[in-house]
Amino acid sequence: MAAAAVFRLSAPPRHAARLARFLGGASAASSDAAVASGEFVPWHNGGGVLHRAASVDPTAVVEAGAVVHSGAVLGKDVVVGSGAVVGPSVSIGQSTRIWYNVVLSNCSVGEFCTLHNGACIGQDGFGFFVGDDGQVKKKLQMLHVKIGNHVEIGANTCIDRGSWRDTVIGDETKIDNLVQIGHNVVIGKCCMICGQAGIAGSATLGDYVTLGGRVAIRDHVSIASKVRLAANSSVTKDIQKPGDYGGFPAVPINEWRRQTANLRIFSKKDGGRR
């Protein structure tokens, strides 16, 4: 980051109206005005556009159609793919690859990470409550997502920002496509999370946790390190000991297998009586 430089040009980019459509958080008219006034300028390495207040290392690539907003920091050898949006004050570490149509806001991303197409990081979580007047109100969400080093995040995965604590993804954790991680979730290092898993708000996962496909974890649950959950399992209470678990609700794997075998036997006996 020490070598980062703020890139400045006085002339507005070509095709300003078309580029303005990529600038999130503003109407088309105000985006046109921002580009025309020179707030966003073209980046020499890739054809994307940057806000003048962004800090971008000269080696970083911002591809055509990508937008980097005010206060964002891009480290050495970062690549931001076409259609991606790096929001205000987002930081991205060295050699991280942001693929096409990724949207980053309210977050920091470590070094040597990969974020695949369509991932959304740092948006508000699903936090609502019913007020005294009977109306549904939204909980205040002002914190961030912190992603460690060497993390990989699959396509169309969503990670919500925190409300009472930051959402955290530990070093070396690998996350598959179509995973939902709610606000305030803390995930340790070297975890493996398979496709379509859902982790509700304020859950805590230790290190070396593996979630099979479509695992569901309820809110405020804690899972110890070195726990493995079979596909389609549902965690409804804390898991305090390492080991393999499965079922709904999740129990130690041998217990779940006995439950499944007994259910099959009983169902055959019941069918025979009929």
C-alpha positions in Angstrom: 0.0 0.0 0.0 3.0 2.3 0.6 3.4 2.7 -3.2 -0.3 3.6 -3.8 -0.9 6.7 -5.7 -4.0 8.8 -6.4 -4.5 9.0 -10.2 -5.7 12.5 -11.4 -6.8 13.8 -14.8 -8.4 17.1 -15.6 -10.3 15.8 -18.7 -13.5 13.8 -18.3 -13.5 10.3 -19.8 -14.9 9.5 -23.2 -18.4 8.3 -23.5 -19.3 9.9 -20.2 -23.0 9.2 -20.4 -22.4 5.5 -20.9 -19.9 5.3 -18.1 -22.2 7.2 -15.8 -24.7 4.3 -15.8 -22.1 2.3 -13.8 -21.9 4.8 -11.0 -24.0 3.4 -8.2 -25.9 5.4 -5.5 -26.8 8.3 -7.7 -29.4 9.1 -10.4 -28.4 9.1 -14.0 -28.5 12.9 -14.0 -26.2 13.3 -11.0 -23.9 10.6 -12.4 -23.6 12.5 -15.7 -22.8 15.6 -13.7 -20.2 13.8 -11.6 -18.4 12.5 -14.7 -18.7 15.8 -16.6 -17.2 17.7 -13.6 -14.2 15.3 -13.6 -14.9 13.7 -10.3 -14.4 10.3 -12.0 -11.5 9.9 -14.4 -10.3 7.0 -16.6 -7.6 4.7 -15.3 -4.6 4.1 -17.5 -4.4 0.4 -16.9 -7.6 -1.4 -18.1 -10.0 1.3 -19.1 -12.2 1.6 -16.0 -13.0 4.8 -14.1 -11.9 6.0 -10.7 -13.0 8.7 -8.4 -10.3 11.3 -7.9 -10.2 10.6 -4.2 -9.5 6.9 -4.7 -6.0 5.6 -3.9 -4.8 3.0 -6.5 -1.4 1.4 -6.9 0.0 2.0 -10.4 0.2 -1.8 -11.0 -3.6 -2.3 -10.4 -5.9 -3.1 -13.3 -9.4 -1.7 -13.4 -11.1 -3.1 -16.5 -13.5 -1.3 -18.8 -16.9 -0.8 -17.2 -15.6 -1.1 -13.6 -16.0 1.8 -11.2 -13.9 2.6 -8.1 -15.4 5.1 -5.8 -14.1 7.8 -3.4 -11.8 6.8 -0.7 -11.3 3.2 -2.0 -7.8 1.7 -1.8 -6.5 -0.8 -4.3 -3.1 -2.5 -3.5 -0.4 -3.8 -5.8 -1.4 -6.1 -8.7 -5.1 -5.9 -7.8 -7.4 -6.7 -10.8 -11.0 -5.4 -10.8 -13.1 -7.0 -13.6 -15.5 -5.4 -16.0 -18.8 -4.4 -14.4 -17.5 -4.5 -10.8 -18.1 -1.7 -8.4 -15.7 -0.9 -5.6 -17.6 1.3 -3.2 -16.5 4.2 -1.1 -13.7 3.5 1.5 -13.4 -0.2 0.4 -9.8 -1.5 0.7 -8.4 -4.4 -1.4 -5.1 -6.0 -0.6 -2.2 -7.0 -2.8 -2.8 -9.5 -5.7 -6.5 -9.9 -5.1 -8.7 -10.7 -8.1 -12.2 -9.2 -8.3 -14.1 -10.8 -11.1 -17.0 -9.5 -13.2 -20.0 -7.7 -11.7 -18.8 -8.0 -8.1 -20.1 -5.3 -5.8 -18.1 -4.3 -2.7 -19.2 -1.8 -0.1 -18.4 -1.3 3.6 -15.6 -3.9 3.6 -12.0 -4.7 3.5 -10.5 -7.6 1.5 -7.1 -9.1 2.3 -4.2 -10.2 0.1 -4.3 -12.9 -2.6 -8.1 -13.3 -2.5 -10.4 -14.3 -5.3 -14.0 -13.0 -5.5 -15.9 -14.7 -8.3 -18.6 -13.2 -10.6 -21.6 -11.5 -9.0 -20.5 -11.7 -5.4 -22.0 -9.0 -3.2 -20.0 -8.0 -0.1 -20.9 -5.5 2.6 -24.6 -4.7 2.0 -27.1 -4.4 4.8 -28.3 -7.6 6.4 -31.9 -8.8 6.9 -32.4 -7.1 10.3 -35.9 -5.9 11.2 -38.1 -5.7 14.3 -41.7 -4.7 15.0 -41.9 -1.4 16.8 -44.4 -0.4 19.5 -46.6 1.1 16.8 -46.8 -2.3 15.0 -44.7 -1.2 12.1 -41.8 -3.2 10.8 -38.6 -1.2 11.4 -35.0 -1.7 10.2 -32.2 -2.2 12.6 -29.3 0.2 12.3 -26.4 -1.4 10.4 -23.3 0.7 10.2 -20.4 -1.7 10.5 -18.3 -3.7 8.0 -17.1 -7.0 6.6 -13.5 -8.0 7.1 -12.1 -10.6 4.8 -8.8 -12.2 5.6 -5.9 -13.3 3.2 -6.1 -16.1 0.7 -9.9 -16.2 0.9 -12.0 -17.4 -2.1 -15.6 -16.4 -2.5 -17.8 -18.1 -5.1 -20.2 -16.6 -7.7 -23.4 -14.9 -6.4 -22.5 -15.3 -2.8 -23.6 -12.6 -0.4 -22.0 -11.5 2.8 -23.8 -8.9 4.9 -22.1 -6.2 7.0 -22.4 -6.1 10.7 -24.7 -4.2 13.0 -23.3 -4.8 16.5 -20.0 -6.5 15.4 -18.1 -6.7 12.1 -18.8 -9.7 9.9 -15.5 -11.6 9.7 -14.1 -14.2 7.2 -10.9 -15.8 8.4 -7.7 -16.4 6.5 -7.7 -19.3 3.9 -11.4 -19.8 4.1 -13.1 -21.0 0.9 -16.7 -20.3 0.1 -18.7 -21.9 -2.7 -21.3 -20.3 -5.0 -24.7 -19.2 -3.8 -23.9 -19.0 -0.1 -25.6 -16.5 2.2 -23.7 -15.2 5.2 -25.7 -12.9 7.5 -24.8 -9.8 9.4 -22.4 -10.2 12.4 -21.3 -13.7 11.4 -17.7 -14.6 12.4 -16.1 -17.4 10.5 -12.6 -18.7 11.5 -9.6 -19.6 9.4 -9.4 -22.5 6.9 -13.2 -23.2 6.8 -14.9 -24.8 3.8 -18.5 -23.8 3.0 -20.2 -25.6 0.2 -22.9 -24.3 -2.2 -26.3 -23.0 -1.0 -25.3 -23.0 2.6 -27.0 -20.4 4.7 -25.6 -18.9 7.9 -28.0 -16.6 9.9 -27.0 -13.5 11.7 -24.6 -13.5 14.6 -23.5 -17.1 14.2 -19.9 -17.9 15.1 -17.8 -20.7 13.4 -14.4 -21.8 14.7 -11.4 -22.8 12.6 -11.4 -25.7 10.1 -15.2 -26.0 10.0 -16.7 -27.7 7.0 -20.3 -27.1 5.9 -21.7 -29.5 3.2 -24.1 -28.3 0.6 -27.4 -26.6 1.8 -26.4 -26.6 5.4 -28.5 -24.2 7.5 -27.2 -22.5 10.7 -29.7 -20.5 12.8 -28.9 -17.1 14.3 -26.6 -16.7 17.4 -25.4 -20.3 17.2 -21.7 -21.2 18.0 -19.9 -24.0 16.3 -16.6 -25.3 17.7 -13.4 -25.7 15.6 -13.0 -28.9 13.5 -16.7 -29.6 13.1 -17.9 -31.1 9.8 -21.6 -31.0 8.9 -23.2 -33.3 6.3 -25.2 -31.8 3.4 -28.7 -30.6 4.2 -28.0 -30.5 8.0 -29.6 -27.8 10.1 -27.9 -26.5 13.2 -30.4 -25.2 15.8 -28.1 -25.1 18.9 -24.5 -24.7 19.8 -22.0 -27.5 18.8 -19.3 -27.5 21.4 -17.2 -30.6 20.5 -15.2 -31.3 17.2 -16.5 -34.1 15.1 -19.0 -35.0 12.3 -22.6 -34.1 12.6 -25.7 -34.4 10.4 -29.5 -34.3 10.3 -32.3 -31.9 11.3 -31.6 -30.9 14.0 -27.9 -31.7 13.6 -26.6 -34.5 16.0 -23.4 -36.6 16.0 -23.2 -38.4 12.7 -23.5 -41.9 14.1 -26.7 -40.9 16.0 -28.1 -39.4 12.8 -27.4 -42.6 10.9 -29.2 -44.7 13.5 -32.1 -42.3 13.4 -32.3 -42.6 9.6 -32.0 -46.5 9.7 -34.7 -46.8 12.4 -37.0 -44.5 10.5 -36.6 -46.7 7.4 -37.2 -49.9 9.3 -40.3 -48.5 11.1 -41.7 -47.1 7.9 -41.4 -50.6 6.2 -43.1 -52.3 9.2 -45.9 -49.8 9.2 -46.3 -50.3 5.4 -46.5 -54.0 5.8 -49.4 -53.8 8.3 -51.4 -51.9 5.8 
